[in-house]
Amino acid sequence: MELSDEIIINAPQDRVYAALNDIEILKQCIPGCEELIKHSDTELEAKVVLKIGPVKARFSGDVVLDTSAAPDGFSLTGQGNGGTAGHAKGGADVTLVSDGDTTILRYEAKASIGGKLAQLGSRLIQSTAKKLAAKFFKSFADAVNNDAMV
């Protein structure tokens, strides 16, 4: 499964990049996030509860960041286990483009799933993934925009 999109955030690039690395902002923006632990500047651990169709599962996973392209972007890879519901793994490339006082955030993500989740059908999985991504980026943009007003 592949996803890509772009969103305009009403904040300068350095503020957007800093927010993408702020554990508290990420925790409040990730749908279903119960816990987000930063083990290092490049390693995170997350616990997320998601409902996809009839399947509700608590995922535990690890995420590794590659910040070598900072502050113009970064890459991340991760994998999560949802017990009997299944497992997921994937990655994303995020690019930040400064546009005056705003920043264009573009992302391209790839993911694969297995277990019960994979049996739900690709259309349901794809539409749910798009909704979750849209919800995250809307919450993220709102958080950064509200922070910019302070």
C-alpha positions as CSV (number, residue, x, y, z in Angstrom):
1,M,0.0,0.0,0.0
2,E,1.3,3.4,-0.9
3,L,0.1,6.9,0.3
4,S,1.3,10.4,-0.7
5,D,0.0,13.8,-0.1
6,E,1.0,17.4,0.7
7,I,-0.2,19.9,3.2
8,I,0.5,23.6,3.7
9,I,1.4,24.6,7.3
10,N,1.2,28.2,8.3
11,A,4.6,28.2,10.0
12,P,8.2,28.5,8.9
13,Q,10.2,25.4,8.0
14,D,12.3,25.4,11.2
15,R,9.2,25.4,13.4
16,V,7.6,22.6,11.4
17,Y,10.7,20.5,11.6
18,A,11.0,21.1,15.3
19,A,7.4,20.1,15.8
20,L,7.9,16.9,13.8
21,N,10.5,16.0,16.4
22,D,8.5,17.0,19.4
23,I,7.2,13.9,21.3
24,E,4.3,15.7,22.9
25,I,3.0,17.2,19.7
26,L,3.4,13.8,17.9
27,K,1.6,12.0,20.7
28,Q,-1.4,14.3,20.6
29,C,-1.6,14.1,16.8
30,I,-1.1,10.4,16.1
31,P,-4.6,8.8,16.0
32,G,-5.1,6.3,18.9
33,C,-1.7,7.0,20.4
34,E,-1.5,5.9,24.0
35,E,2.2,6.1,24.6
36,L,5.2,7.5,22.7
37,I,8.7,7.1,24.1
38,K,11.8,8.6,22.7
39,H,14.8,6.3,23.3
40,S,17.2,8.5,21.3
41,D,17.1,11.2,18.6
42,T,16.5,8.5,16.1
43,E,14.6,5.8,18.0
44,L,11.0,5.9,19.2
45,E,8.6,3.4,20.6
46,A,4.8,3.7,20.3
47,K,1.7,2.1,21.6
48,V,-1.4,2.8,19.4
49,V,-5.0,1.5,19.5
50,L,-6.6,1.4,16.1
51,K,-10.0,0.1,14.8
52,I,-9.9,-1.0,11.2
53,G,-13.3,-2.3,10.1
54,P,-14.4,-4.9,12.6
55,V,-10.8,-5.4,14.0
56,K,-9.7,-3.3,16.9
57,A,-6.1,-3.8,18.1
58,R,-3.4,-2.4,20.3
59,F,-0.1,-2.1,18.3
60,S,3.3,-1.8,19.9
61,G,6.0,-0.8,17.6
62,D,9.4,0.8,17.0
63,V,10.2,3.6,14.7
64,V,13.7,4.6,13.4
65,L,14.3,8.1,12.0
66,D,16.9,9.1,9.5
67,T,17.5,12.8,9.9
68,S,20.5,13.1,7.5
69,A,18.4,15.3,5.2
70,A,17.4,17.7,8.1
71,P,15.9,20.3,8.1
72,D,14.5,19.8,4.6
73,G,13.1,16.4,5.5
74,F,13.6,13.0,7.0
75,S,12.8,9.4,6.5
76,L,11.3,6.9,9.0
77,T,10.9,3.2,9.1
78,G,8.9,1.2,11.6
79,Q,7.1,-2.0,12.4
80,G,4.3,-2.8,14.8
81,N,2.7,-5.9,16.2
82,G,-1.0,-6.0,17.0
83,G,-1.1,-9.5,18.5
84,T,-3.7,-11.7,16.9
85,A,-5.0,-8.8,14.8
86,G,-1.7,-8.9,12.8
87,H,1.3,-6.8,12.1
88,A,2.4,-3.9,10.0
89,K,5.6,-2.5,8.7
90,G,6.5,0.4,6.5
91,G,8.3,3.7,6.1
92,A,7.8,7.2,4.9
93,D,9.8,10.1,3.4
94,V,8.9,13.5,4.5
95,T,10.0,16.6,2.6
96,L,9.6,20.2,3.9
97,V,9.7,23.1,1.4
98,S,9.9,26.6,2.7
99,D,7.4,29.0,1.0
100,G,7.7,32.4,2.6
101,D,6.0,32.2,6.0
102,T,4.5,28.8,5.3
103,T,5.9,25.3,4.7
104,I,4.8,22.7,2.3
105,L,5.0,19.3,3.8
106,R,5.0,16.4,1.4
107,Y,5.1,12.7,2.3
108,E,5.3,9.4,0.5
109,A,4.6,6.3,2.6
110,K,4.6,2.6,2.0
111,A,3.3,0.0,4.3
112,S,2.5,-3.7,4.3
113,I,0.3,-5.7,6.7
114,G,-0.3,-9.3,7.7
115,G,-2.6,-11.4,9.9
116,K,-6.3,-10.7,10.3
117,L,-5.8,-7.1,9.1
118,A,-4.6,-8.4,5.7
119,Q,-7.9,-10.4,5.3
120,L,-10.0,-7.2,5.6
121,G,-9.4,-6.3,2.0
122,S,-7.1,-3.7,0.4
123,R,-9.8,-1.1,-0.2
124,L,-10.8,-0.9,3.5
125,I,-7.2,-0.9,4.6
126,Q,-6.3,1.8,2.0
127,S,-9.2,4.1,2.9
128,T,-8.6,3.7,6.6
129,A,-4.9,4.5,6.1
130,K,-5.8,7.6,4.1
131,K,-8.2,8.7,6.8
132,L,-5.6,8.2,9.6
133,A,-2.9,10.0,7.7
134,A,-5.3,12.9,6.9
135,K,-6.3,13.1,10.6
136,F,-2.7,13.1,11.7
137,F,-1.6,15.9,9.4
138,K,-4.7,18.0,10.1
139,S,-4.0,17.7,13.9
140,F,-0.4,18.3,13.3
141,A,-1.0,21.5,11.2
142,D,-3.5,22.7,13.8
143,A,-1.0,22.1,16.6
144,V,1.8,23.9,14.8
145,N,-0.5,26.8,13.7
146,N,-1.8,27.2,17.3
147,D,1.8,27.1,18.6
148,A,2.7,29.8,16.0
149,M,0.0,32.1,17.5
150,V,1.4,32.0,21.0
